[in-house]
Amino acid sequence: MPQKSHKKIKKEQKTKVKVKSSKTELPKGQNVTDTSFKVRKIQLKEQFPGHDDSESTPGRKLNIKELISRLRHHNSKMRSSALSGLRDVVLSREEEVLKSFFVTILEATAQLAMDDDSAVRQAAISLLGSILSKVKEEKLVPLLEPLMRYLACCMSHLNADIRTDSLHLIDVLLTLPPHCSSELFMATIFPRFLDMISSSSEKGDSKRSLLVDLHVNTTSTLWRVGVLIRLHRLLEAISQSCSLKVTGENKVNNMKSITWSEEEYIHLPLYHSTSKSYSKFEPLELNRLAFQKRTELGSNNVQYYANVLMPLLMDSFTEVTTEFRHSHEVFLISLEAAALLSCITGIILSLWDLLSSFNSSGDQLTWFRRTYAEPIRKKFILDKFPYNIGISNRTEESQEIFELFEKSKRSMDQTCVEQNINLCHIAALMMPQAYPESMAKYIFGYLDEVENMSRLKANTLISCLRALIDAKKNRRGPLKGVDFPQLIHKVVALYFKFKKTQDGETTLSLLHLLSSVVMDPQFKKLHRDKQLTRWLGSLPELLCQEIICFKTVKIVVKIATHAPPGFLFGLETWIEAILDNLPQFSLSDNEDNLDEAKGLIAGLVYYIKNWDEDLVKSIARGVSTNYFGTSLSSYIKDLVEDRIGSSLPESEKVPTV
């Protein structure tokens, strides 16, 4: 662009409008700055209170609301710190926190179970465990469905670490009572279990194939053990829930269950009403009909799950036992294979229990037996039973297995006792007409050698023995290779062995098992067996102890109604000692049933046949002195007079001691 000439620039400057400055001065007073100012007090309605020690955490002095808000912070360390702070608050002030912030904390913490940071996930799962262990069941039940949804998302997450940590979240939820994790748990979570160890067929049918997850930082066998042991615990919880429903014990604080539909109105009594006034609030459990149908777990669903799961279990065990061999009449397997076998046998037994709970006609059990009895015999029993763990080095993987079983309250020993007894149990259920002789030999040998057992092994053994007795009772087969009288002899010997060791729970379980034999008419021929007669004669002595279990009282009284000769002989021997102990004993399990227990024991007088003069005088003396109490003395007097056919001697004619 060409520059302007000097003349043009000068001409433009002359043509500009010039602003002349004013020469007038400001009036006096307006050229001075006024420095005066006014003051007014600031009115504060209240002073900021700060944080009280009772509502703040020890570390950063943050209250609960601030900690909850930090759960959504972008910094992972802040989220982890907030979770730790909330856990401290829950442990120290559980009633106040769980009353006001329970739902908010639970929902925010469950979301963090899918956090990208491992420390945050572990802290969230730990906080959930602390919360769920302190919340009442009726407050937790409405929130179970969201928890299951979050768990399902964790189990199917693309991040392998989140899928691994979901197993720990399952451990937390499995600590809940059985009825809190039944149908909804199964319907929501079971498909995720299958996805963690297998992949579906491209054809879209129910067949699945085992999956080798290369993204998980462990071997495929150890990963499957970790998944299957949780699945076993889940099926056990559902089985317990079903048994509670059958017995009517699945109530939370006597909660009344009501099913409702959106299409109709219902009127609910909110309080217990009496003739004079209204008493306390009546707890209600409202079940929406549509939701109940959607989550209902029936025999058809269990049959579908079993049909999908059983081939996977057998294939997974085949993979880990292809290179092992026999040694001294046992089949040596690795520690990983033994752990997998423990999970598989437990799952098979749980599926059987579920099918028997949902199907009263037995059609599903017949289907299960016909479909899988022969594959189980070939895969687990034929040319393999019994199992034993071979020599294995203490590796990091084996240590993880021991820790996993210890957390699940299960045992793992060198001789695979639990696995072998479970297989004997499965064979008694599914193949009683061709019961393997090797299994009968193993059971007899174990009953002879056992000296002490853990509670888990005792339950496993007694369940197997009960299955053998039921197979004989129901006449499903001859139980080839099982000498039934000899089996009862060994069970009686085991009872006396554990009675000496004062193992109350195992002794009570064996007492219940033997009582089922005594009270069954099919086994009436065994009532005169010497070993069983000796056991029957020892039962009245149990009622002479200072502390008695109420279940023991009911079993002994129920046996008395069948009047086996051995029991009646022992009762006549111990009746005076039993009556002498009647006002003094206490119950070990429930003192509320003490009066009922005393009434049941006093009723045993009715079964005495030989009434000698000394026994009549002894009872008359106790009745006259009101030794048994007013009501029991009158009850015993009526029973004795009915049995002897005359009145008891008068009190003045009875010599005093």
Contacts in CASP RR format, 6 or more apart in sequence:
PFRMAT RR
TARGET T0000
AUTHOR 0000-0000-0000
METHOD contacts of the structure
MODEL  1
MPQKSHKKIKKEQKTKVKVKSSKTELPKGQNVTDTSFKVRKIQLKEQFPG
HDDSESTPGRKLNIKELISRLRHHNSKMRSSALSGLRDVVLSREEEVLKS
FFVTILEATAQLAMDDDSAVRQAAISLLGSILSKVKEEKLVPLLEPLMRY
LACCMSHLNADIRTDSLHLIDVLLTLPPHCSSELFMATIFPRFLDMISSS
SEKGDSKRSLLVDLHVNTTSTLWRVGVLIRLHRLLEAISQSCSLKVTGEN
KVNNMKSITWSEEEYIHLPLYHSTSKSYSKFEPLELNRLAFQKRTELGSN
NVQYYANVLMPLLMDSFTEVTTEFRHSHEVFLISLEAAALLSCITGIILS
LWDLLSSFNSSGDQLTWFRRTYAEPIRKKFILDKFPYNIGISNRTEESQE
IFELFEKSKRSMDQTCVEQNINLCHIAALMMPQAYPESMAKYIFGYLDEV
ENMSRLKANTLISCLRALIDAKKNRRGPLKGVDFPQLIHKVVALYFKFKK
TQDGETTLSLLHLLSSVVMDPQFKKLHRDKQLTRWLGSLPELLCQEIICF
KTVKIVVKIATHAPPGFLFGLETWIEAILDNLPQFSLSDNEDNLDEAKGL
IAGLVYYIKNWDEDLVKSIARGVSTNYFGTSLSSYIKDLVEDRIGSSLPE
SEKVPTV
51 61 0 8 1.000
51 62 0 8 1.000
51 63 0 8 1.000
54 93 0 8 1.000
55 63 0 8 1.000
55 64 0 8 1.000
56 62 0 8 1.000
56 63 0 8 1.000
57 67 0 8 1.000
57 85 0 8 1.000
57 88 0 8 1.000
57 89 0 8 1.000
58 88 0 8 1.000
59 85 0 8 1.000
60 81 0 8 1.000
62 70 0 8 1.000
62 82 0 8 1.000
62 85 0 8 1.000
64 86 0 8 1.000
64 89 0 8 1.000
64 97 0 8 1.000
64 100 0 8 1.000
64 101 0 8 1.000
67 82 0 8 1.000
67 85 0 8 1.000
67 86 0 8 1.000
67 89 0 8 1.000
68 82 0 8 1.000
68 86 0 8 1.000
68 101 0 8 1.000
68 104 0 8 1.000
68 105 0 8 1.000
68 108 0 8 1.000
70 78 0 8 1.000
70 79 0 8 1.000
70 81 0 8 1.000
70 82 0 8 1.000
71 79 0 8 1.000
71 82 0 8 1.000
71 83 0 8 1.000
71 86 0 8 1.000
71 108 0 8 1.000
71 109 0 8 1.000
71 112 0 8 1.000
72 79 0 8 1.000
72 108 0 8 1.000
73 79 0 8 1.000
73 82 0 8 1.000
76 115 0 8 1.000
76 116 0 8 1.000
76 117 0 8 1.000
76 119 0 8 1.000
76 120 0 8 1.000
79 112 0 8 1.000
79 115 0 8 1.000
79 117 0 8 1.000
79 120 0 8 1.000
80 117 0 8 1.000
80 119 0 8 1.000
80 120 0 8 1.000
80 123 0 8 1.000
83 109 0 8 1.000
83 112 0 8 1.000
83 120 0 8 1.000
83 123 0 8 1.000
83 124 0 8 1.000
83 126 0 8 1.000
83 127 0 8 1.000
84 123 0 8 1.000
86 105 0 8 1.000
86 109 0 8 1.000
86 127 0 8 1.000
87 123 0 8 1.000
87 126 0 8 1.000
87 127 0 8 1.000
87 130 0 8 1.000
89 97 0 8 1.000
90 97 0 8 1.000
90 98 0 8 1.000
90 105 0 8 1.000
90 127 0 8 1.000
90 130 0 8 1.000
90 131 0 8 1.000
90 134 0 8 1.000
91 130 0 8 1.000
94 134 0 8 1.000
97 105 0 8 1.000
98 131 0 8 1.000
98 134 0 8 1.000
98 135 0 8 1.000
102 131 0 8 1.000
102 135 0 8 1.000
102 139 0 8 1.000
103 143 0 8 1.000
105 127 0 8 1.000
105 131 0 8 1.000
106 128 0 8 1.000
106 131 0 8 1.000
106 143 0 8 1.000
106 147 0 8 1.000
107 146 0 8 1.000
109 124 0 8 1.000
109 127 0 8 1.000
109 128 0 8 1.000
109 131 0 8 1.000
110 124 0 8 1.000
110 128 0 8 1.000
110 146 0 8 1.000
110 147 0 8 1.000
110 150 0 8 1.000
111 150 0 8 1.000
112 120 0 8 1.000
112 121 0 8 1.000
112 123 0 8 1.000
112 124 0 8 1.000
113 121 0 8 1.000
113 124 0 8 1.000
113 125 0 8 1.000
113 128 0 8 1.000
113 150 0 8 1.000
113 151 0 8 1.000
113 154 0 8 1.000
113 162 0 8 1.000
113 165 0 8 1.000
113 166 0 8 1.000
113 169 0 8 1.000
114 121 0 8 1.000
114 150 0 8 1.000
114 153 0 8 1.000
114 154 0 8 1.000
114 157 0 8 1.000
114 162 0 8 1.000
115 121 0 8 1.000
115 124 0 8 1.000
116 159 0 8 1.000
118 161 0 8 1.000
118 165 0 8 1.000
121 161 0 8 1.000
121 162 0 8 1.000
121 165 0 8 1.000
122 165 0 8 1.000
122 168 0 8 1.000
125 165 0 8 1.000
125 168 0 8 1.000
125 169 0 8 1.000
125 172 0 8 1.000
128 169 0 8 1.000
128 172 0 8 1.000
129 172 0 8 1.000
129 175 0 8 1.000
132 140 0 8 1.000
132 172 0 8 1.000
132 173 0 8 1.000
132 175 0 8 1.000
132 176 0 8 1.000
133 175 0 8 1.000
137 176 0 8 1.000
137 177 0 8 1.000
137 180 0 8 1.000
137 252 0 8 1.000
137 253 0 8 1.000
138 252 0 8 1.000
138 253 0 8 1.000
138 255 0 8 1.000
138 283 0 8 1.000
138 285 0 8 1.000
140 176 0 8 1.000
140 180 0 8 1.000
141 180 0 8 1.000
141 252 0 8 1.000
141 285 0 8 1.000
144 180 0 8 1.000
144 181 0 8 1.000
144 184 0 8 1.000
144 185 0 8 1.000
145 184 0 8 1.000
145 188 0 8 1.000
147 173 0 8 1.000
148 184 0 8 1.000
148 185 0 8 1.000
148 188 0 8 1.000
148 189 0 8 1.000
149 188 0 8 1.000
151 166 0 8 1.000
151 169 0 8 1.000
151 170 0 8 1.000
151 173 0 8 1.000
151 188 0 8 1.000
151 189 0 8 1.000
151 192 0 8 1.000
152 188 0 8 1.000
152 189 0 8 1.000
152 192 0 8 1.000
154 162 0 8 1.000
154 163 0 8 1.000
154 165 0 8 1.000
154 166 0 8 1.000
154 169 0 8 1.000
155 163 0 8 1.000
155 166 0 8 1.000
155 189 0 8 1.000
155 192 0 8 1.000
155 193 0 8 1.000
155 195 0 8 1.000
155 196 0 8 1.000
156 163 0 8 1.000
156 192 0 8 1.000
156 195 0 8 1.000
157 163 0 8 1.000
157 166 0 8 1.000
160 213 0 8 1.000
160 215 0 8 1.000
160 216 0 8 1.000
160 217 0 8 1.000
163 196 0 8 1.000
163 216 0 8 1.000
164 216 0 8 1.000
164 217 0 8 1.000
167 226 0 8 1.000
167 227 0 8 1.000
167 230 0 8 1.000
170 189 0 8 1.000
170 230 0 8 1.000
170 234 0 8 1.000
171 230 0 8 1.000
171 407 0 8 1.000
173 181 0 8 1.000
173 185 0 8 1.000
174 181 0 8 1.000
174 230 0 8 1.000
174 233 0 8 1.000
174 234 0 8 1.000
174 237 0 8 1.000
178 237 0 8 1.000
178 238 0 8 1.000
178 240 0 8 1.000
178 241 0 8 1.000
178 244 0 8 1.000
179 241 0 8 1.000
179 244 0 8 1.000
179 245 0 8 1.000
179 250 0 8 1.000
179 252 0 8 1.000
181 234 0 8 1.000
181 237 0 8 1.000
181 238 0 8 1.000
181 241 0 8 1.000
182 237 0 8 1.000
182 238 0 8 1.000
182 241 0 8 1.000
182 242 0 8 1.000
182 297 0 8 1.000
183 238 0 8 1.000
183 295 0 8 1.000
183 296 0 8 1.000
183 297 0 8 1.000
184 295 0 8 1.000
185 234 0 8 1.000
185 237 0 8 1.000
185 238 0 8 1.000
186 234 0 8 1.000
186 238 0 8 1.000
186 297 0 8 1.000
186 301 0 8 1.000
186 305 0 8 1.000
187 294 0 8 1.000
187 295 0 8 1.000
187 297 0 8 1.000
187 301 0 8 1.000
189 234 0 8 1.000
190 231 0 8 1.000
190 234 0 8 1.000
190 305 0 8 1.000
193 227 0 8 1.000
193 230 0 8 1.000
193 231 0 8 1.000
193 234 0 8 1.000
194 208 0 8 1.000
194 308 0 8 1.000
194 309 0 8 1.000
194 312 0 8 1.000
196 211 0 8 1.000
196 213 0 8 1.000
196 223 0 8 1.000
196 227 0 8 1.000
197 210 0 8 1.000
197 211 0 8 1.000
197 223 0 8 1.000
197 224 0 8 1.000
197 227 0 8 1.000
197 228 0 8 1.000
197 312 0 8 1.000
197 316 0 8 1.000
198 208 0 8 1.000
198 209 0 8 1.000
198 210 0 8 1.000
198 211 0 8 1.000
198 312 0 8 1.000
199 208 0 8 1.000
199 209 0 8 1.000
199 211 0 8 1.000
200 208 0 8 1.000
201 207 0 8 1.000
201 208 0 8 1.000
201 209 0 8 1.000
206 304 0 8 1.000
206 307 0 8 1.000
206 308 0 8 1.000
207 311 0 8 1.000
208 308 0 8 1.000
208 311 0 8 1.000
208 312 0 8 1.000
210 220 0 8 1.000
210 312 0 8 1.000
210 315 0 8 1.000
210 316 0 8 1.000
210 319 0 8 1.000
212 220 0 8 1.000
213 220 0 8 1.000
213 223 0 8 1.000
216 223 0 8 1.000
218 397 0 8 1.000
218 400 0 8 1.000
219 336 0 8 1.000
219 397 0 8 1.000
221 316 0 8 1.000
221 319 0 8 1.000
221 320 0 8 1.000
221 336 0 8 1.000
221 337 0 8 1.000
221 340 0 8 1.000
222 336 0 8 1.000
222 397 0 8 1.000
222 400 0 8 1.000
222 401 0 8 1.000
224 316 0 8 1.000
224 340 0 8 1.000
225 336 0 8 1.000
225 339 0 8 1.000
225 340 0 8 1.000
225 343 0 8 1.000
225 401 0 8 1.000
225 404 0 8 1.000
226 343 0 8 1.000
226 404 0 8 1.000
228 313 0 8 1.000
228 340 0 8 1.000
228 343 0 8 1.000
228 344 0 8 1.000
228 347 0 8 1.000
229 339 0 8 1.000
229 342 0 8 1.000
229 343 0 8 1.000
229 404 0 8 1.000
229 405 0 8 1.000
229 408 0 8 1.000
229 410 0 8 1.000
231 343 0 8 1.000
231 347 0 8 1.000
232 343 0 8 1.000
232 346 0 8 1.000
232 347 0 8 1.000
232 350 0 8 1.000
233 408 0 8 1.000
235 347 0 8 1.000
235 350 0 8 1.000
235 351 0 8 1.000
235 354 0 8 1.000
236 350 0 8 1.000
238 297 0 8 1.000
238 350 0 8 1.000
238 354 0 8 1.000
239 350 0 8 1.000
239 353 0 8 1.000
239 354 0 8 1.000
239 357 0 8 1.000
241 250 0 8 1.000
242 353 0 8 1.000
242 354 0 8 1.000
242 357 0 8 1.000
242 358 0 8 1.000
243 353 0 8 1.000
243 357 0 8 1.000
244 250 0 8 1.000
246 357 0 8 1.000
251 257 0 8 1.000
252 283 0 8 1.000
252 285 0 8 1.000
253 283 0 8 1.000
254 283 0 8 1.000
255 283 0 8 1.000
255 284 0 8 1.000
255 285 0 8 1.000
256 282 0 8 1.000
256 283 0 8 1.000
256 284 0 8 1.000
256 285 0 8 1.000
257 284 0 8 1.000
257 285 0 8 1.000
257 287 0 8 1.000
258 266 0 8 1.000
258 268 0 8 1.000
258 284 0 8 1.000
258 285 0 8 1.000
258 286 0 8 1.000
258 287 0 8 1.000
259 287 0 8 1.000
259 288 0 8 1.000
259 289 0 8 1.000
259 292 0 8 1.000
260 266 0 8 1.000
260 286 0 8 1.000
260 287 0 8 1.000
260 288 0 8 1.000
260 289 0 8 1.000
261 288 0 8 1.000
261 289 0 8 1.000
261 290 0 8 1.000
262 288 0 8 1.000
262 289 0 8 1.000
262 290 0 8 1.000
268 284 0 8 1.000
269 282 0 8 1.000
270 281 0 8 1.000
270 282 0 8 1.000
270 284 0 8 1.000
271 278 0 8 1.000
271 279 0 8 1.000
271 280 0 8 1.000
271 281 0 8 1.000
271 282 0 8 1.000
272 278 0 8 1.000
272 279 0 8 1.000
272 280 0 8 1.000
272 282 0 8 1.000
273 279 0 8 1.000
297 358 0 8 1.000
298 358 0 8 1.000
299 355 0 8 1.000
299 358 0 8 1.000
299 359 0 8 1.000
299 364 0 8 1.000
302 351 0 8 1.000
302 354 0 8 1.000
302 355 0 8 1.000
302 358 0 8 1.000
302 364 0 8 1.000
303 355 0 8 1.000
303 364 0 8 1.000
303 367 0 8 1.000
303 368 0 8 1.000
305 351 0 8 1.000
306 351 0 8 1.000
306 355 0 8 1.000
306 368 0 8 1.000
307 371 0 8 1.000
309 347 0 8 1.000
309 351 0 8 1.000
310 348 0 8 1.000
310 351 0 8 1.000
310 371 0 8 1.000
310 372 0 8 1.000
310 375 0 8 1.000
313 344 0 8 1.000
313 347 0 8 1.000
313 348 0 8 1.000
314 344 0 8 1.000
314 375 0 8 1.000
314 376 0 8 1.000
314 379 0 8 1.000
316 340 0 8 1.000
316 344 0 8 1.000
317 337 0 8 1.000
317 340 0 8 1.000
317 341 0 8 1.000
317 344 0 8 1.000
317 379 0 8 1.000
317 380 0 8 1.000
318 379 0 8 1.000
320 333 0 8 1.000
320 334 0 8 1.000
320 336 0 8 1.000
320 337 0 8 1.000
320 340 0 8 1.000
321 333 0 8 1.000
321 337 0 8 1.000
321 384 0 8 1.000
324 331 0 8 1.000
324 332 0 8 1.000
324 333 0 8 1.000
324 334 0 8 1.000
324 337 0 8 1.000
325 331 0 8 1.000
325 332 0 8 1.000
326 332 0 8 1.000
326 383 0 8 1.000
327 388 0 8 1.000
329 386 0 8 1.000
330 386 0 8 1.000
330 387 0 8 1.000
330 388 0 8 1.000
331 383 0 8 1.000
331 384 0 8 1.000
331 385 0 8 1.000
331 386 0 8 1.000
331 387 0 8 1.000
331 388 0 8 1.000
332 387 0 8 1.000
332 388 0 8 1.000
332 389 0 8 1.000
332 390 0 8 1.000
333 341 0 8 1.000
333 387 0 8 1.000
333 388 0 8 1.000
333 389 0 8 1.000
333 390 0 8 1.000
333 416 0 8 1.000
334 389 0 8 1.000
334 390 0 8 1.000
334 392 0 8 1.000
335 389 0 8 1.000
335 392 0 8 1.000
335 398 0 8 1.000
335 401 0 8 1.000
335 412 0 8 1.000
336 397 0 8 1.000
336 398 0 8 1.000
336 401 0 8 1.000
338 387 0 8 1.000
338 389 0 8 1.000
338 412 0 8 1.000
338 416 0 8 1.000
338 419 0 8 1.000
339 401 0 8 1.000
339 404 0 8 1.000
339 405 0 8 1.000
339 412 0 8 1.000
341 380 0 8 1.000
341 387 0 8 1.000
341 416 0 8 1.000
341 419 0 8 1.000
342 405 0 8 1.000
342 410 0 8 1.000
342 412 0 8 1.000
342 418 0 8 1.000
342 419 0 8 1.000
342 422 0 8 1.000
344 380 0 8 1.000
345 380 0 8 1.000
345 419 0 8 1.000
345 422 0 8 1.000
345 423 0 8 1.000
345 426 0 8 1.000
346 422 0 8 1.000
348 376 0 8 1.000
348 426 0 8 1.000
349 422 0 8 1.000
349 425 0 8 1.000
349 426 0 8 1.000
349 429 0 8 1.000
349 463 0 8 1.000
351 368 0 8 1.000
352 365 0 8 1.000
352 368 0 8 1.000
352 426 0 8 1.000
352 429 0 8 1.000
352 430 0 8 1.000
355 362 0 8 1.000
355 364 0 8 1.000
355 365 0 8 1.000
355 368 0 8 1.000
356 362 0 8 1.000
356 365 0 8 1.000
358 364 0 8 1.000
359 365 0 8 1.000
368 430 0 8 1.000
369 429 0 8 1.000
369 430 0 8 1.000
369 431 0 8 1.000
372 430 0 8 1.000
373 430 0 8 1.000
373 431 0 8 1.000
376 426 0 8 1.000
376 430 0 8 1.000
377 427 0 8 1.000
377 431 0 8 1.000
377 436 0 8 1.000
380 423 0 8 1.000
380 426 0 8 1.000
381 423 0 8 1.000
381 427 0 8 1.000
381 436 0 8 1.000
381 439 0 8 1.000
385 420 0 8 1.000
385 423 0 8 1.000
385 436 0 8 1.000
385 438 0 8 1.000
385 439 0 8 1.000
385 442 0 8 1.000
386 416 0 8 1.000
386 420 0 8 1.000
386 438 0 8 1.000
386 442 0 8 1.000
387 416 0 8 1.000
387 419 0 8 1.000
387 420 0 8 1.000
388 414 0 8 1.000
388 415 0 8 1.000
388 416 0 8 1.000
389 413 0 8 1.000
389 414 0 8 1.000
389 415 0 8 1.000
389 416 0 8 1.000
390 414 0 8 1.000
392 398 0 8 1.000
401 412 0 8 1.000
402 412 0 8 1.000
405 411 0 8 1.000
405 412 0 8 1.000
409 456 0 8 1.000
410 418 0 8 1.000
410 456 0 8 1.000
411 418 0 8 1.000
411 454 0 8 1.000
411 456 0 8 1.000
411 457 0 8 1.000
417 446 0 8 1.000
417 457 0 8 1.000
418 456 0 8 1.000
418 457 0 8 1.000
418 460 0 8 1.000
420 442 0 8 1.000
421 443 0 8 1.000
421 446 0 8 1.000
421 457 0 8 1.000
421 460 0 8 1.000
421 461 0 8 1.000
421 464 0 8 1.000
422 460 0 8 1.000
422 464 0 8 1.000
423 439 0 8 1.000
424 439 0 8 1.000
424 442 0 8 1.000
424 443 0 8 1.000
424 464 0 8 1.000
425 460 0 8 1.000
425 463 0 8 1.000
425 464 0 8 1.000
425 467 0 8 1.000
427 435 0 8 1.000
427 436 0 8 1.000
427 439 0 8 1.000
428 435 0 8 1.000
428 464 0 8 1.000
428 467 0 8 1.000
428 468 0 8 1.000
428 470 0 8 1.000
428 471 0 8 1.000
428 479 0 8 1.000
429 467 0 8 1.000
429 471 0 8 1.000
432 471 0 8 1.000
432 476 0 8 1.000
432 477 0 8 1.000
432 479 0 8 1.000
433 476 0 8 1.000
433 477 0 8 1.000
433 478 0 8 1.000
433 480 0 8 1.000
434 480 0 8 1.000
435 471 0 8 1.000
435 479 0 8 1.000
435 480 0 8 1.000
435 481 0 8 1.000
435 482 0 8 1.000
437 480 0 8 1.000
437 481 0 8 1.000
440 479 0 8 1.000
440 481 0 8 1.000
440 482 0 8 1.000
440 483 0 8 1.000
443 464 0 8 1.000
443 465 0 8 1.000
443 468 0 8 1.000
443 487 0 8 1.000
444 486 0 8 1.000
444 487 0 8 1.000
444 490 0 8 1.000
446 461 0 8 1.000
447 490 0 8 1.000
447 491 0 8 1.000
447 493 0 8 1.000
447 494 0 8 1.000
448 490 0 8 1.000
450 461 0 8 1.000
450 494 0 8 1.000
451 497 0 8 1.000
452 501 0 8 1.000
452 503 0 8 1.000
453 461 0 8 1.000
453 506 0 8 1.000
455 505 0 8 1.000
455 506 0 8 1.000
458 503 0 8 1.000
458 505 0 8 1.000
458 506 0 8 1.000
458 509 0 8 1.000
459 509 0 8 1.000
462 506 0 8 1.000
462 509 0 8 1.000
462 510 0 8 1.000
462 513 0 8 1.000
465 487 0 8 1.000
465 491 0 8 1.000
465 513 0 8 1.000
466 513 0 8 1.000
466 516 0 8 1.000
468 479 0 8 1.000
468 482 0 8 1.000
468 487 0 8 1.000
469 513 0 8 1.000
469 516 0 8 1.000
469 517 0 8 1.000
471 477 0 8 1.000
471 479 0 8 1.000
472 479 0 8 1.000
472 482 0 8 1.000
472 484 0 8 1.000
472 522 0 8 1.000
473 520 0 8 1.000
473 522 0 8 1.000
473 523 0 8 1.000
485 526 0 8 1.000
485 529 0 8 1.000
488 514 0 8 1.000
488 517 0 8 1.000
488 526 0 8 1.000
488 529 0 8 1.000
488 531 0 8 1.000
488 532 0 8 1.000
489 529 0 8 1.000
489 531 0 8 1.000
491 510 0 8 1.000
491 513 0 8 1.000
491 514 0 8 1.000
492 514 0 8 1.000
492 531 0 8 1.000
492 532 0 8 1.000
492 534 0 8 1.000
492 535 0 8 1.000
493 531 0 8 1.000
494 510 0 8 1.000
495 507 0 8 1.000
495 510 0 8 1.000
495 511 0 8 1.000
495 514 0 8 1.000
495 535 0 8 1.000
496 535 0 8 1.000
496 538 0 8 1.000
498 504 0 8 1.000
498 506 0 8 1.000
498 507 0 8 1.000
498 510 0 8 1.000
499 507 0 8 1.000
504 549 0 8 1.000
508 549 0 8 1.000
508 551 0 8 1.000
508 552 0 8 1.000
511 552 0 8 1.000
511 555 0 8 1.000
512 551 0 8 1.000
512 555 0 8 1.000
514 532 0 8 1.000
514 535 0 8 1.000
515 555 0 8 1.000
515 558 0 8 1.000
515 559 0 8 1.000
517 523 0 8 1.000
517 526 0 8 1.000
517 532 0 8 1.000
518 526 0 8 1.000
518 527 0 8 1.000
518 532 0 8 1.000
518 536 0 8 1.000
518 559 0 8 1.000
518 562 0 8 1.000
518 564 0 8 1.000
518 567 0 8 1.000
519 558 0 8 1.000
519 559 0 8 1.000
519 562 0 8 1.000
526 532 0 8 1.000
527 533 0 8 1.000
527 536 0 8 1.000
527 564 0 8 1.000
527 565 0 8 1.000
527 566 0 8 1.000
528 565 0 8 1.000
533 565 0 8 1.000
533 566 0 8 1.000
536 559 0 8 1.000
536 564 0 8 1.000
536 566 0 8 1.000
536 567 0 8 1.000
536 570 0 8 1.000
537 566 0 8 1.000
537 567 0 8 1.000
537 569 0 8 1.000
537 570 0 8 1.000
537 571 0 8 1.000
537 573 0 8 1.000
538 570 0 8 1.000
539 556 0 8 1.000
539 559 0 8 1.000
539 567 0 8 1.000
539 570 0 8 1.000
540 556 0 8 1.000
540 567 0 8 1.000
540 570 0 8 1.000
540 571 0 8 1.000
540 573 0 8 1.000
540 574 0 8 1.000
540 575 0 8 1.000
540 578 0 8 1.000
540 604 0 8 1.000
541 574 0 8 1.000
542 548 0 8 1.000
542 552 0 8 1.000
542 556 0 8 1.000
543 552 0 8 1.000
543 553 0 8 1.000
543 556 0 8 1.000
543 574 0 8 1.000
543 578 0 8 1.000
543 581 0 8 1.000
543 585 0 8 1.000
543 601 0 8 1.000
543 604 0 8 1.000
544 574 0 8 1.000
544 577 0 8 1.000
544 578 0 8 1.000
544 581 0 8 1.000
545 581 0 8 1.000
545 585 0 8 1.000
546 581 0 8 1.000
546 584 0 8 1.000
546 585 0 8 1.000
546 586 0 8 1.000
547 585 0 8 1.000
547 586 0 8 1.000
547 587 0 8 1.000
547 588 0 8 1.000
548 585 0 8 1.000
548 586 0 8 1.000
548 587 0 8 1.000
548 588 0 8 1.000
548 597 0 8 1.000
549 587 0 8 1.000
549 588 0 8 1.000
549 589 0 8 1.000
550 587 0 8 1.000
550 588 0 8 1.000
550 589 0 8 1.000
550 590 0 8 1.000
550 593 0 8 1.000
550 596 0 8 1.000
550 597 0 8 1.000
551 589 0 8 1.000
553 597 0 8 1.000
553 600 0 8 1.000
553 601 0 8 1.000
554 600 0 8 1.000
557 600 0 8 1.000
557 601 0 8 1.000
557 603 0 8 1.000
557 604 0 8 1.000
559 567 0 8 1.000
560 567 0 8 1.000
560 571 0 8 1.000
560 604 0 8 1.000
560 607 0 8 1.000
563 607 0 8 1.000
568 607 0 8 1.000
568 609 0 8 1.000
571 604 0 8 1.000
571 607 0 8 1.000
571 608 0 8 1.000
572 608 0 8 1.000
572 609 0 8 1.000
572 610 0 8 1.000
575 604 0 8 1.000
575 605 0 8 1.000
575 608 0 8 1.000
575 615 0 8 1.000
576 615 0 8 1.000
576 618 0 8 1.000
578 601 0 8 1.000
578 604 0 8 1.000
579 602 0 8 1.000
579 605 0 8 1.000
579 618 0 8 1.000
579 619 0 8 1.000
579 628 0 8 1.000
579 636 0 8 1.000
582 598 0 8 1.000
582 601 0 8 1.000
582 602 0 8 1.000
582 628 0 8 1.000
582 632 0 8 1.000
583 598 0 8 1.000
583 627 0 8 1.000
583 628 0 8 1.000
583 629 0 8 1.000
586 594 0 8 1.000
587 593 0 8 1.000
587 594 0 8 1.000
587 597 0 8 1.000
598 632 0 8 1.000
599 632 0 8 1.000
599 635 0 8 1.000
602 628 0 8 1.000
602 632 0 8 1.000
602 635 0 8 1.000
602 636 0 8 1.000
602 639 0 8 1.000
603 635 0 8 1.000
603 636 0 8 1.000
603 639 0 8 1.000
605 619 0 8 1.000
605 636 0 8 1.000
605 639 0 8 1.000
605 640 0 8 1.000
605 643 0 8 1.000
606 639 0 8 1.000
606 642 0 8 1.000
606 643 0 8 1.000
608 615 0 8 1.000
608 643 0 8 1.000
611 640 0 8 1.000
611 643 0 8 1.000
611 644 0 8 1.000
616 640 0 8 1.000
616 644 0 8 1.000
616 648 0 8 1.000
616 649 0 8 1.000
617 649 0 8 1.000
617 654 0 8 1.000
617 655 0 8 1.000
619 636 0 8 1.000
619 640 0 8 1.000
619 648 0 8 1.000
620 648 0 8 1.000
620 649 0 8 1.000
620 651 0 8 1.000
620 654 0 8 1.000
621 627 0 8 1.000
621 651 0 8 1.000
621 654 0 8 1.000
621 656 0 8 1.000
621 657 0 8 1.000
622 628 0 8 1.000
622 633 0 8 1.000
623 633 0 8 1.000
623 636 0 8 1.000
623 637 0 8 1.000
623 648 0 8 1.000
624 650 0 8 1.000
624 651 0 8 1.000
624 654 0 8 1.000
625 651 0 8 1.000
626 633 0 8 1.000
627 633 0 8 1.000
628 636 0 8 1.000
637 648 0 8 1.000
640 648 0 8 1.000
641 647 0 8 1.000
641 648 0 8 1.000
END
